[in-house]
Amino acid sequence: MVPSATTPTPAASAATTASAALRGTHWVLRRLDGQSVTPTSGNEVYLQLSATEQQAEGQAGCNRFRGGFTLPAESQLQFGPLLSTKMACPDLATETAFLAALRTTRSYRISADTLYLHGESTSTALATLQAQRP
């Protein structure tokens, strides 16, 4: 059977796959400061930006966090002060580094289902997150 003009081929479908949206997507941390991240406490480290408000929330390793964010211009992202719970656990080093990366984030880039957070320098990502599919 020959594909019709209205039936996309697998290659055409892959080429037209849209990138995940910055807002409203559950972003799971995969790399931090160039290193792979494997949570030791069993808590998935993630970030989610509200689709309707300027609010961010997530899990930093041990503790949940929440705070505001702004999108000053195209591809720019800045987080305001982030409030978090204060429980101790084995992932405090990851948590501290992730929250520091969010504080210093100034821009972002999305490629398919991957979010790259950058500081003042856009050459190296502070954090790399992947969209979690339902």
C-alpha positions in Angstrom: 0.0 0.0 0.0 1.3 3.4 -0.9 0.9 6.1 1.7 -1.6 8.8 0.7 -0.8 12.5 0.9 -2.8 12.7 4.1 -1.1 9.8 5.9 2.2 11.0 7.4 5.1 8.7 7.1 7.1 7.9 10.2 9.9 10.3 9.1 7.5 13.1 8.4 5.9 12.6 11.9 9.2 12.7 13.6 10.2 15.9 11.7 7.0 17.7 12.8 7.0 16.6 16.5 6.6 19.8 18.5 8.8 20.8 21.3 7.4 20.5 24.9 6.0 23.8 26.3 8.0 25.6 28.9 4.9 26.2 31.0 2.6 23.5 32.2 5.2 20.7 31.6 6.6 18.5 34.3 10.3 18.8 33.8 12.5 16.1 35.5 16.1 16.9 36.3 18.6 14.7 34.3 21.9 16.6 34.5 23.2 19.2 36.9 26.5 21.1 36.3 27.3 18.6 33.5 26.8 15.5 35.8 24.0 12.9 35.5 21.6 13.1 38.4 20.3 10.0 40.2 18.3 10.9 43.3 19.3 8.8 46.4 16.2 9.6 48.5 13.8 8.2 45.9 12.3 11.6 45.3 12.3 12.7 41.7 13.9 16.1 41.3 11.6 18.2 39.1 10.4 21.7 38.1 7.0 22.8 36.9 6.1 26.3 35.7 2.4 27.2 36.0 0.6 27.6 32.7 -1.6 30.4 34.1 0.4 32.1 36.8 4.0 33.3 37.3 4.6 30.5 39.8 7.2 27.7 39.8 7.1 24.7 42.0 8.9 21.4 42.3 10.9 18.9 44.3 14.5 19.7 44.8 15.6 16.3 46.2 14.5 16.3 49.8 12.3 19.3 49.9 9.5 20.8 47.9 9.9 24.4 46.7 7.8 27.2 45.3 8.3 30.7 44.1 7.8 33.2 41.3 9.4 33.5 37.9 9.5 36.0 35.1 10.0 35.7 31.3 11.6 39.2 30.6 12.1 38.5 26.9 12.3 35.7 24.3 14.3 32.7 25.7 14.9 34.6 29.0 13.8 33.1 32.4 14.5 34.3 35.9 13.3 32.8 39.2 12.5 35.0 42.2 13.1 33.9 45.7 12.2 30.2 46.2 10.7 29.0 49.4 11.3 25.4 50.5 10.6 23.0 53.3 13.7 22.2 55.5 13.9 18.4 55.9 17.3 16.8 56.0 18.1 13.8 53.7 21.0 12.3 51.6 20.2 14.5 48.6 21.1 17.8 50.2 24.1 18.3 47.9 21.9 17.8 44.8 19.2 20.0 46.3 21.5 22.8 47.1 23.1 22.7 43.6 19.7 22.5 41.9 18.3 25.5 43.8 21.5 27.5 43.1 21.1 26.7 39.4 17.6 28.0 39.5 18.7 31.2 41.3 21.3 31.9 38.6 19.2 30.9 35.6 18.9 33.8 33.1 17.9 32.0 29.9 16.5 28.7 28.6 16.4 26.6 25.4 14.0 23.8 24.6 14.9 21.1 22.1 12.1 18.5 21.6 11.5 17.2 25.1 14.6 18.7 26.8 14.9 22.0 28.7 18.3 23.6 29.1 18.7 26.2 31.8 21.6 28.7 31.3 23.2 31.4 33.5 24.9 34.5 32.2 26.9 32.2 29.8 24.9 30.2 27.4 27.7 27.9 26.5 27.1 25.4 29.2 23.8 24.4 30.7 23.4 24.8 34.5 20.7 22.1 34.5 19.2 19.8 31.9 15.6 18.6 32.4 13.4 16.3 30.4 9.7 16.5 29.9 7.9 13.7 31.6 5.2 12.2 29.4 2.0 11.1 31.1 
